[in-house]
Amino acid sequence: MEYFPLLILPSPDILRKLTRIVQPASPADAAALVVFILTVGSYLSRGITWDKPDPYRHLWYERPQLKDGAIAKARRETRNIAQKLEESGKDIVIFWGSQSGTAEGFANRLARECYLRFAQEVLTADLSDYDPQSIALIPVSKLAIFILSTYGEGDPSDNTASFCNWIEKSEDVSLANLRYVAFGLGNSNYKYYNRVVDVVVEAIGRLGATAFMPVGKANDAEGGTEEDFIAWKDDLFTTFRTKLGFQEREVTYTPTLYVQEDESLQPIDLYNGKPFPQGDNSRKAAKCSPIKALRIYNSEELFNTQDRYCLHMEFDLSDHPELTYKTGDHLAIWPGNPDAEVERLLQVLGLSSRRNTPICIKSLDSIIKVKVPSPTTIDAAFRYYLEICAPVNRDSIVELAQFAPTPDAKSYLLRLGQDKAFHADFINRTRLNMGRLLQLACPSGTWTALPLSCILEIVPRMQPRYYSISSSSTVSPRKPSITVAVSPTPLPKNPPELIHGVTSNYLLTVSRSLQRATHPHGITYRIAGPSGVLQDGKVFAYIRRSKFKLPKMSTCPLIMVAAGTGLAPFRAFITERNKLHSIGKPVGEMILFFGCRRADEDFIYRSELEDLEATLGGRIRIVTAFSRQDGQPKRYVQDMVSELAHDVNRLIDEGANVYICGRAAMAREVEKAVGQSIKNVKGWTEVELSEWSNAAKRTNKWQEDVWG
């Protein structure tokens, strides 16, 4: 109800008396009287005839992202996982800790299959979205599943770090009500294989949690992660039937997504391919810059052999003053998929004519996140938002069989999905992605019965690829560079076929376009990007902070070990030390061990390193190891570390920092070589060596930037 002020007017008699009393003596008095009367009248009518309250004023203080029920949703959101389970009516929670997206993908697959096979309501939970202590409130009637990845030297993923820190330090917490199973993702090439899942399981067991089955572990050392997960999942479902009494039902496709065409939408309304990072937690976001279209300032090929290429690419940050980097950071590149694979998948699904039709994608369960932004188009989803070049796992192949256009295609897919040995041999020979698989299963037909929602559920979302920055932020603060190896994988076919990495070949194509040349194997991408935003040699990228840093003291000695493009961060380190040296700063002694195939073929940055070695005046020594040099035995960096054990041990005793960059298997061998030399010189036992190694890594005196 609105209230208005009551305006009381004087009676006519009073007005006549006032008129006689207030007689203007001059024109000026008359004018003043008129102004006075107007002023009083204006004041008394305020809020009635003018300066009315704006009924929409409150909108200035509202957040538009909280409209349409979002306010209530925001108020309902909770960081208490037990409360979330109760509110959403879920019986199982799958906690995932993921750095590259694999564990998250497994969690979503498992949740979907639990519902399809056992009618179980499942919540997938990013560990960083909930308060760690609320896990103690999960009732005994619920089941918790942990799927946790380990990367680097036994490190937890960014979204798992807070939980691990809490669980390791907790003493007076009871998890007696917690029933759980756990699965870890790791790589035995690393010293601390699957350390994260081991730490978590030990800690929650100490606090009273009950395990329903042994811990499962995936080993990616030989590409076995997928099969390890499927084997563990089969054991889990056996546990469901035997220990929990879950009734299994016949599996039929039940979509979790609703896809609807909407031709009323205009291009400006759509997500047309610009990167859409999903589920990034605050801890991870703090380490990463915003995603921007970065212009390639310069690109050159460091070597060009018959089957391998290597790019040096410099990017210009001038258009983005908010972006900065530090020596040792990473640059993340968002690629697009090759034109040929996009066309193949559109054609085999019978969607070529509908490629640009706007589609809206909605989750049928408010808890399930949609991996593709909506609204968008099918073409944008296949080209920019989904990893359509990824291999198809056996579970997905079996699911696809129910939509086969012919009985022969269905039989073929069922055998491929159900026969582990046949599938392993087949994948090793073909590396089939979704489009190629469907095309091979039914060469003459289209899969018109296969729902688009199924493709969106099965194919993983696009992920950025990370490259070590090979420039010094002190020397080139606005022009970070990366070093990119482009090395296709040959398949055992006659004639042989090459499998090309998505991002490396995308960058090679962009690089060649700057010289108005084409990809050496004819691969094409839509390098202009969505709406032409990447015209003239730009790529979507962002900077990720790294712990792989130079010591604060320039006098600290350095031992650097690299193979191949692992040289990238050390180029930056040495360049920065050279700059300090040039302005008179004292610089510690350095040794760089570098390995590649041949000196005259793939010794990247050779002349530059030789110039730096001369300029630094004996402050650095470069030691090379060539594994395929004609007329010489194979030499690897770990061999040279062993040969120069005296110098390595001397620098370590003088407080040197040790850095290793390259493949994890190489890093492991280098650590063995250093450890053996230290034991020989100091007479240490394995226990003493392990204590020294752990202390060195804990204090960042030993750092690794390695990959599988």
KOLVEX-103813 format. One line per field, with one value per residue (C-alpha): x, y, z; residue in three letters. Coordinates in steps of 0.25 Angstrom, whole numbers, always signed. Example, Ala and Ser with C-alpha at 12.3 -4.5 7.8 and 13.67 -1.06 7.14 Angstrom:
<atoms>
X = +49, +55 $
Y = -18, -4 $
Z = +31, +29 $
gumi = ALA, SER $
</atoms>
This chain:
<atoms>
X = +0, +5, +3, +2, +4, -9, -9, -18, -22, -26, -41, -45, -47, -33, -28, -35, -29, -15, -17, -21, -9, +1, -1, +11, +16, +24, +26, +38, +30, +20, +30, +36, +22, +20, +33, +30, +16, +22, +33, +23, +14, +25, +30, +16, +14, +27, +24, +10, +12, +28, +39, +31, +38, +43, +37, +49, +60, +63, +67, +80, +84, +80, +90, +84, +91, +82, +69, +59, +60, +75, +73, +67, +77, +88, +82, +80, +95, +103, +117, +112, +112, +103, +93, +94, +92, +79, +74, +76, +71, +84, +89, +103, +114, +126, +137, +146, +160, +165, +176, +174, +160, +161, +157, +145, +141, +142, +133, +122, +123, +121, +110, +102, +104, +100, +87, +85, +89, +84, +75, +84, +83, +97, +104, +117, +125, +137, +145, +147, +132, +130, +136, +145, +139, +125, +129, +128, +113, +110, +100, +103, +92, +100, +112, +124, +133, +147, +153, +166, +178, +192, +201, +216, +223, +212, +204, +189, +181, +178, +163, +168, +179, +170, +163, +177, +182, +170, +170, +184, +184, +171, +172, +159, +149, +141, +138, +131, +119, +126, +125, +134, +141, +153, +160, +173, +179, +195, +207, +217, +228, +227, +234, +221, +211, +197, +201, +189, +179, +188, +189, +174, +170, +180, +175, +160, +163, +170, +158, +149, +143, +139, +144, +135, +146, +161, +166, +167, +178, +180, +194, +196, +211, +206, +193, +185, +177, +164, +164, +169, +156, +147, +152, +151, +137, +133, +138, +130, +117, +119, +120, +107, +100, +106, +109, +99, +88, +86, +77, +82, +73, +74, +82, +75, +79, +73, +77, +83, +82, +71, +75, +65, +67, +63, +63, +58, +72, +81, +96, +99, +91, +100, +113, +120, +134, +140, +146, +137, +145, +136, +136, +149, +150, +155, +168, +171, +165, +175, +187, +181, +180, +167, +166, +170, +172, +187, +194, +206, +217, +227, +228, +239, +242, +254, +256, +248, +251, +243, +234, +236, +235, +238, +232, +237, +225, +225, +212, +209, +203, +202, +187, +185, +192, +185, +193, +207, +215, +228, +239, +236, +220, +212, +204, +191, +186, +171, +171, +160, +158, +162, +152, +153, +149, +138, +132, +133, +125, +115, +113, +113, +102, +94, +95, +103, +90, +87, +101, +98, +84, +84, +82, +79, +85, +79, +82, +70, +77, +80, +92, +98, +107, +106, +120, +116, +111, +97, +91, +101, +101, +105, +117, +122, +121, +128, +139, +142, +136, +137, +149, +144, +158, +159, +159, +145, +145, +139, +127, +123, +125, +115, +105, +106, +103, +88, +87, +94, +87, +89, +90, +104, +109, +102, +109, +123, +122, +117, +129, +139, +133, +132, +145, +156, +168, +161, +158, +173, +178, +168, +171, +187, +185, +175, +173, +159, +151, +136, +134, +144, +138, +124, +128, +136, +124, +115, +122, +110, +100, +97, +94, +81, +76, +87, +83, +91, +90, +97, +109, +109, +109, +120, +130, +139, +140, +151, +163, +174, +189, +200, +214, +225, +229, +243, +245, +250, +239, +251, +256, +243, +232, +222, +226, +225, +229, +227, +234, +225, +228, +220, +222, +211, +209, +210, +200, +204, +197, +201, +202, +205, +196, +199, +191, +193, +192, +181, +188, +202, +197, +187, +199, +207, +195, +194, +209, +210, +198, +206, +216, +204, +208, +200, +201, +211, +201, +189, +182, +173, +166, +157, +169, +161, +153, +139, +133, +147, +153, +166, +169, +183, +190, +183, +180, +172, +181, +184, +195, +196, +205, +216, +224, +236, +244, +258, +263, +262, +278, +285, +297, +290, +296, +287, +287, +277, +274, +265, +262, +255, +245, +248, +259, +248, +248, +264, +265, +257, +266, +279, +274, +270, +283, +291, +283, +287, +301, +301, +297, +308, +300, +307, +302, +304, +310, +301, +301, +291, +289, +282, +278, +272, +274, +285, +293, +290, +276, +268, +278, +268, +274, +288, +294, +287, +292, +306, +306, +300, +311, +322, +315, +314, +329, +330, +318, +310, +314, +306, +306, +300, +295, +290, +283, +283, +296, +303, +315, +313, +307, +293, +295, +284, +284, +284, +297, +304, +299, +306, +319, +319, +315, +327, +322, +308, +311, +320, +309, +298, +308, +309, +294, +290, +276, +273, +263, +257, +248, +243, +237, +234, +242, +255, +253, +252, +265, +272, +268, +273, +287, +288, +284, +294, +305, +301, +301, +314, +321, +314, +312, +297, +287, +274, +267, +277, +276, +261, +261, +270, +262, +248, +254, +260, +247, +239, +248, +248, +263, +259, +248, +242, +233, +230, +219, +215 $
Y = +0, +14, +26, +40, +53, +61, +75, +84, +97, +110, +115, +126, +136, +134, +135, +149, +154, +149, +156, +169, +168, +164, +175, +177, +191, +189, +180, +174, +171, +164, +156, +151, +148, +139, +132, +130, +124, +115, +110, +106, +99, +92, +87, +83, +75, +67, +52, +55, +62, +61, +53, +41, +28, +20, +6, +0, +6, -7, -13, -4, -12, -26, -36, -41, -54, -57, -55, -65, -73, -72, -64, -76, -86, -77, -77, -92, -95, -102, -106, -117, -130, -137, -127, -127, -142, -140, -128, -135, -149, -156, -169, -169, -158, -159, -150, -147, -140, -137, -129, -132, -136, -152, -154, -145, -152, -166, -160, -155, -169, -177, -168, -170, -185, -187, -180, -188, -202, -201, -189, -182, -167, -162, -148, -145, -135, -127, -128, -113, -110, -115, -113, -125, -126, -129, -142, -147, -144, -153, -164, -178, -181, -174, -178, -170, -173, -166, -165, -157, -154, -153, -144, -139, -144, -150, -137, -136, -129, -114, -117, -128, -121, -115, -128, -135, -125, -126, -141, -143, -133, -137, -145, -143, -146, -158, -164, -177, -175, -173, -185, -184, -189, -183, -183, -176, -171, -171, -174, -184, -176, -166, -169, -167, -176, -173, -166, -158, -169, -176, -164, -162, -176, -178, -165, -168, -182, -177, -168, -180, -181, -195, -199, -208, -214, -212, -199, -199, -193, -189, -189, -180, -184, -193, -186, -196, -186, -189, -204, -202, -194, -203, -215, -208, -203, -218, -222, -210, -215, -229, -222, -215, -228, -237, -227, -216, -224, -215, -221, -220, -217, -218, -206, -197, -183, -173, -159, -149, -138, -131, -126, -117, -109, -94, -87, -74, -72, -62, -64, -53, -62, -74, -80, -81, -87, -77, -86, -89, -94, -102, -106, -98, -96, -84, -90, -93, -80, -73, -80, -76, -63, -60, -67, -57, -58, -56, -51, -59, -49, -59, -74, -82, -97, -101, -114, -120, -135, -145, -149, -138, -123, -114, -100, -88, -78, -65, -58, -43, -39, -24, -24, -30, -22, -30, -42, -45, -57, -61, -69, -84, -82, -90, -85, -93, -94, -97, -104, -107, -120, -123, -120, -134, -140, -130, -133, -148, -148, -139, -148, -161, -156, -150, -136, -128, -120, -117, -113, -98, -100, -94, -104, -103, -114, -115, -125, -134, -135, -121, -128, -132, -121, -120, -121, -112, -98, -95, -90, -94, -101, -115, -110, -102, -114, -123, -113, -106, -112, -128, -136, -144, -149, -156, -172, -178, -187, -201, -197, -186, -196, -205, -194, -189, -203, -202, -190, -198, -196, -211, -224, -226, -213, -216, -230, -223, -213, -223, -232, -220, -214, -228, -235, -228, -234, -231, -217, -215, -220, -213, -199, -201, -203, -192, -182, -180, -168, -166, -163, -173, -184, -181, -180, -194, -201, -197, -192, -190, -184, -173, -174, -166, -173, -169, -158, -145, -146, -159, -153, -141, -150, -160, -151, -144, -129, -121, -118, -108, -113, -108, -103, -99, -84, -84, -69, -60, -51, -42, -41, -42, -38, -36, -47, -61, -73, -87, -99, -109, -123, -128, -143, -152, -167, -177, -188, -203, -202, -204, -193, -187, -177, -166, -161, -146, -139, -129, -117, -118, -120, -108, -99, -104, -101, -87, -85, -89, -80, -68, -71, -74, -89, -101, -113, -123, -134, -126, -125, -112, -105, -93, -85, -72, -77, -74, -61, -59, -55, -62, -56, -52, -63, -63, -74, -75, -77, -74, -73, -83, -81, -91, -95, -98, -86, -81, -79, -65, -64, -62, -68, -82, -93, -100, -114, -115, -128, -128, -136, -131, -120, -121, -111, -100, -95, -96, -87, -77, -80, -78, -65, -59, -63, -57, -44, -43, -46, -35, -24, -28, -38, -50, -63, -77, -88, -96, -110, -113, -127, -128, -140, -142, -152, -145, -133, -129, -132, -128, -120, -109, -95, -100, -87, -79, -88, -88, -72, -72, -82, -72, -60, -65, -67, -81, -80, -91, -104, -111, -126, -133, -147, -153, -166, -168, -161, -168, -176, -174, -182, -178, -168, -163, -151, -161, -167, -153, -150, -163, -159, -145, -150, -143, -129, -132, -136, -124, -115, -121, -120, -105, -104, -105, -106, -118, -117, -128, -126, -136, -150, -156, -169, -160, -153, -166, -171, -157, -158, -172, -168, -156, -165, -175, -165, -159, -173, -176, -164, -162, -177, -174, -185, -185, -179, -168, -165, -165, -155, -146, -147, -144, -132, -127, -127, -122, -109, -108, -111, -123, -119, -126, -122, -136, -143, -157 $
Z = +0, -4, +5, +0, +8, +11, +5, +14, +6, +14, +13, +3, +15, +19, +5, +4, +17, +12, -1, +6, +16, +5, -5, -15, -14, -27, -39, -32, -20, -29, -36, -23, -18, -30, -28, -14, -17, -28, -18, -7, -17, -23, -10, -5, -18, -17, -19, -24, -38, -38, -32, -31, -25, -37, -35, -43, -34, -27, -40, -40, -28, -33, -39, -53, -51, -39, -46, -50, -38, -37, -24, -17, -23, -18, -4, -5, -9, +2, +4, +14, +6, +15, +14, -1, -2, +6, -2, -15, -11, -15, -9, -14, -15, -25, -20, -31, -31, -45, -52, -66, -66, -67, -52, -54, -67, -60, -49, -58, -66, -53, -48, -61, -61, -46, -50, -63, -57, -42, -42, -32, -30, -31, -28, -34, -25, -28, -15, -15, -15, -1, +13, +16, +30, +25, +20, +35, +34, +23, +29, +29, +19, +8, +0, -3, -15, -17, -31, -29, -38, -35, -43, -42, -30, -23, -23, -22, -32, -30, -26, -16, -9, +2, +5, +6, +15, +25, +25, +28, +40, +46, +59, +67, +55, +54, +41, +47, +38, +25, +16, +4, -8, -15, -29, -32, -45, -46, -54, -49, -57, -45, -32, -24, -32, -28, -15, -13, -13, -3, +6, +6, +9, +20, +27, +26, +30, +42, +46, +45, +31, +25, +12, +4, -5, -8, -14, -29, -37, -51, -57, -69, -71, -83, -86, -77, -70, -77, -76, -61, -58, -66, -58, -44, -48, -51, -37, -31, -38, -33, -19, -21, -24, -13, -2, -4, -10, -22, -32, -46, -58, -73, -78, -88, -92, -83, -87, -76, -86, -93, -107, -115, -127, -127, -140, -133, -127, -134, -136, -125, -115, -117, -111, -124, -120, -110, -99, -88, -76, -67, -52, -50, -35, -28, -24, -39, -44, -35, -43, -56, -64, -72, -86, -97, -112, -113, -125, -130, -131, -137, -141, -147, -149, -140, -149, -160, -162, -170, -159, -148, -146, -135, -134, -126, -124, -118, -114, -112, -99, -103, -105, -91, -81, -70, -74, -68, -66, -58, -63, -62, -64, -74, -86, -88, -102, -106, -119, -129, -136, -150, -162, -167, -154, -151, -165, -163, -151, -156, -169, -162, -152, -164, -158, -168, -173, -158, -154, -152, -146, -132, -121, -106, -97, -83, -72, -68, -54, -47, -41, -54, -61, -76, -82, -95, -93, -97, -107, -118, -131, -134, -142, -131, -121, -130, -134, -121, -109, -110, -112, -124, -127, -114, -115, -111, -99, -98, -89, -100, -111, -105, -102, -117, -122, -118, -129, -140, -154, -157, -150, -155, -150, -136, -136, -139, -128, -118, -121, -120, -107, -100, -104, -97, -105, -118, -114, -109, -122, -131, -124, -125, -140, -142, -131, -135, -131, -131, -145, -151, -142, -147, -161, -160, -153, -164, -177, -185, -175, -166, -151, -151, -139, -130, -122, -121, -106, -106, -114, -104, -92, -97, -104, -94, -93, -100, -91, -92, -94, -86, -91, -82, -85, -92, -90, -78, -72, -69, -83, -91, -81, -92, -102, -95, -104, -105, -111, -118, -123, -134, -135, -142, -137, -148, -149, -153, -166, -181, -185, -171, -166, -156, -144, -142, -129, -129, -122, -128, -142, -140, -136, -147, -157, -151, -152, -166, -170, -165, -177, -186, -186, -182, -173, -178, -178, -183, -169, -168, -157, -156, -151, -153, -140, -137, -143, -149, -135, -138, -151, -154, -146, -132, -123, -110, -98, -83, -74, -62, -50, -48, -36, -45, -42, -41, -27, -21, -19, -33, -27, -24, -33, -43, -49, -60, -68, -80, -92, -105, -103, -88, -91, -92, -77, -76, -88, -80, -67, -74, -82, -69, -62, -74, -72, -58, -61, -72, -62, -52, -43, -37, -44, -38, -46, -55, -62, -73, -77, -91, -99, -113, -124, -133, -132, -146, -146, -133, -124, -122, -119, -121, -126, -116, -104, -110, -110, -96, -91, -97, -91, -77, -77, -71, -61, -69, -75, -86, -86, -98, -100, -113, -114, -129, -134, -145, -142, -127, -116, -110, -99, -90, -80, -68, -74, -74, -60, -55, -63, -57, -43, -36, -41, -39, -24, -22, -27, -18, -6, -10, -9, -24, -28, -37, -48, -58, -69, -79, -79, -65, -69, -72, -59, -51, -57, -54, -40, -39, -45, -35, -23, -27, -28, -14, -8, -14, -9, +5, +8, +11, +13, +5, +17, +18, +3, +3, +15, +7, -5, +2, +9, -4, -11, +1, +1, -14, -16, -25, -35, -47, -58, -65, -73, -75 $
gumi = MET, GLU, TYR, PHE, PRO, LEU, LEU, ILE, LEU, PRO, SER, PRO, ASP, ILE, LEU, ARG, LYS, LEU, THR, ARG, ILE, VAL, GLN, PRO, ALA, SER, PRO, ALA, ASP, ALA, ALA, ALA, LEU, VAL, VAL, PHE, ILE, LEU, THR, VAL, GLY, SER, TYR, LEU, SER, ARG, GLY, ILE, THR, TRP, ASP, LYS, PRO, ASP, PRO, TYR, ARG, HIS, LEU, TRP, TYR, GLU, ARG, PRO, GLN, LEU, LYS, ASP, GLY, ALA, ILE, ALA, LYS, ALA, ARG, ARG, GLU, THR, ARG, ASN, ILE, ALA, GLN, LYS, LEU, GLU, GLU, SER, GLY, LYS, ASP, ILE, VAL, ILE, PHE, TRP, GLY, SER, GLN, SER, GLY, THR, ALA, GLU, GLY, PHE, ALA, ASN, ARG, LEU, ALA, ARG, GLU, CYS, TYR, LEU, ARG, PHE, ALA, GLN, GLU, VAL, LEU, THR, ALA, ASP, LEU, SER, ASP, TYR, ASP, PRO, GLN, SER, ILE, ALA, LEU, ILE, PRO, VAL, SER, LYS, LEU, ALA, ILE, PHE, ILE, LEU, SER, THR, TYR, GLY, GLU, GLY, ASP, PRO, SER, ASP, ASN, THR, ALA, SER, PHE, CYS, ASN, TRP, ILE, GLU, LYS, SER, GLU, ASP, VAL, SER, LEU, ALA, ASN, LEU, ARG, TYR, VAL, ALA, PHE, GLY, LEU, GLY, ASN, SER, ASN, TYR, LYS, TYR, TYR, ASN, ARG, VAL, VAL, ASP, VAL, VAL, VAL, GLU, ALA, ILE, GLY, ARG, LEU, GLY, ALA, THR, ALA, PHE, MET, PRO, VAL, GLY, LYS, ALA, ASN, ASP, ALA, GLU, GLY, GLY, THR, GLU, GLU, ASP, PHE, ILE, ALA, TRP, LYS, ASP, ASP, LEU, PHE, THR, THR, PHE, ARG, THR, LYS, LEU, GLY, PHE, GLN, GLU, ARG, GLU, VAL, THR, TYR, THR, PRO, THR, LEU, TYR, VAL, GLN, GLU, ASP, GLU, SER, LEU, GLN, PRO, ILE, ASP, LEU, TYR, ASN, GLY, LYS, PRO, PHE, PRO, GLN, GLY, ASP, ASN, SER, ARG, LYS, ALA, ALA, LYS, CYS, SER, PRO, ILE, LYS, ALA, LEU, ARG, ILE, TYR, ASN, SER, GLU, GLU, LEU, PHE, ASN, THR, GLN, ASP, ARG, TYR, CYS, LEU, HIS, MET, GLU, PHE, ASP, LEU, SER, ASP, HIS, PRO, GLU, LEU, THR, TYR, LYS, THR, GLY, ASP, HIS, LEU, ALA, ILE, TRP, PRO, GLY, ASN, PRO, ASP, ALA, GLU, VAL, GLU, ARG, LEU, LEU, GLN, VAL, LEU, GLY, LEU, SER, SER, ARG, ARG, ASN, THR, PRO, ILE, CYS, ILE, LYS, SER, LEU, ASP, SER, ILE, ILE, LYS, VAL, LYS, VAL, PRO, SER, PRO, THR, THR, ILE, ASP, ALA, ALA, PHE, ARG, TYR, TYR, LEU, GLU, ILE, CYS, ALA, PRO, VAL, ASN, ARG, ASP, SER, ILE, VAL, GLU, LEU, ALA, GLN, PHE, ALA, PRO, THR, PRO, ASP, ALA, LYS, SER, TYR, LEU, LEU, ARG, LEU, GLY, GLN, ASP, LYS, ALA, PHE, HIS, ALA, ASP, PHE, ILE, ASN, ARG, THR, ARG, LEU, ASN, MET, GLY, ARG, LEU, LEU, GLN, LEU, ALA, CYS, PRO, SER, GLY, THR, TRP, THR, ALA, LEU, PRO, LEU, SER, CYS, ILE, LEU, GLU, ILE, VAL, PRO, ARG, MET, GLN, PRO, ARG, TYR, TYR, SER, ILE, SER, SER, SER, SER, THR, VAL, SER, PRO, ARG, LYS, PRO, SER, ILE, THR, VAL, ALA, VAL, SER, PRO, THR, PRO, LEU, PRO, LYS, ASN, PRO, PRO, GLU, LEU, ILE, HIS, GLY, VAL, THR, SER, ASN, TYR, LEU, LEU, THR, VAL, SER, ARG, SER, LEU, GLN, ARG, ALA, THR, HIS, PRO, HIS, GLY, ILE, THR, TYR, ARG, ILE, ALA, GLY, PRO, SER, GLY, VAL, LEU, GLN, ASP, GLY, LYS, VAL, PHE, ALA, TYR, ILE, ARG, ARG, SER, LYS, PHE, LYS, LEU, PRO, LYS, MET, SER, THR, CYS, PRO, LEU, ILE, MET, VAL, ALA, ALA, GLY, THR, GLY, LEU, ALA, PRO, PHE, ARG, ALA, PHE, ILE, THR, GLU, ARG, ASN, LYS, LEU, HIS, SER, ILE, GLY, LYS, PRO, VAL, GLY, GLU, MET, ILE, LEU, PHE, PHE, GLY, CYS, ARG, ARG, ALA, ASP, GLU, ASP, PHE, ILE, TYR, ARG, SER, GLU, LEU, GLU, ASP, LEU, GLU, ALA, THR, LEU, GLY, GLY, ARG, ILE, ARG, ILE, VAL, THR, ALA, PHE, SER, ARG, GLN, ASP, GLY, GLN, PRO, LYS, ARG, TYR, VAL, GLN, ASP, MET, VAL, SER, GLU, LEU, ALA, HIS, ASP, VAL, ASN, ARG, LEU, ILE, ASP, GLU, GLY, ALA, ASN, VAL, TYR, ILE, CYS, GLY, ARG, ALA, ALA, MET, ALA, ARG, GLU, VAL, GLU, LYS, ALA, VAL, GLY, GLN, SER, ILE, LYS, ASN, VAL, LYS, GLY, TRP, THR, GLU, VAL, GLU, LEU, SER, GLU, TRP, SER, ASN, ALA, ALA, LYS, ARG, THR, ASN, LYS, TRP, GLN, GLU, ASP, VAL, TRP, GLY $
</atoms>
